[in-house]
Every structure is written in C-alpha cells, then in structure tokens.
C-alpha cells in the first residue's frame, strides 16, 4: 500500500474513510473498467471528458466546448443538474492501440502461413488444363 510508505502506521480503514469522504465531496470520480474500480482526481467543475484506456488505464482529460454546450442545453431542458462534471469515454490510447494492432497483424500473418502450409501443393500434372 502506497500510503504506508509515507506514513508507516496508517491503517487501511483510514485510507478507505478518506477515499469515501473525498468521493462524497466530489473531489474525484470512480471509474469502472473491466469490473475493477479506478479513481480519477477531478476537481474541475466545468464539463469535460476523460478518455480512459481499457488496457493501461491512462486517463486523458479533454475539454470539448461544442459537445459540452449541447449537453448543458439538454440538461437544462430536462431540468437536470449534474453533480459531476466529467464524462468517461472508454477505449484504447494510442500506445496500447498500436501494440494491439501489431499483435493482430502478427497473428494474421501467422494464420496465413498456417493456411498456406495446410493446402496441398499442386504439381504441374495435377493443375487444370487451360484451353
């Protein structure tokens, strides 16, 4: 536990109480990724987006004025007041996407080689005659 490196006698219950209190006052948000909970510290009250990588769990904060304005208008019309100011967009960051694509290309090339090995080679006397 990281907190123990700074304060060796801190208890786990204290850490969780602090996390719950910070969550209640809106200092951060909890994000669910593949069934696990991650925390993003986000004191910014202005509406913005978090791009969350499903693989490495990196969070990139961006502000999209046009979309934010449209969402604010929709909330106003619905009589809805948002408590949190961030929207999570799940996907893969550039680094992880590149790695996934490399593995995919490598697997595709391997499958093509396997298919080529499985097909029997035709000899000249077995090839269809051209007319």
Secondary structure, 3 states (H helix, E strand, C coil): CHHHHHCCCCCHHHHHHHHHHHHHCCCEEEEEECCEEEEEECCCCCCEEEEEECCCCCEEEECCHHHHHHHHHHHHHHCCCCCCCEEEEEECCHHHHHHHHHHHHHHHHHHHHHHHHHCCCCCHHHCCCCC
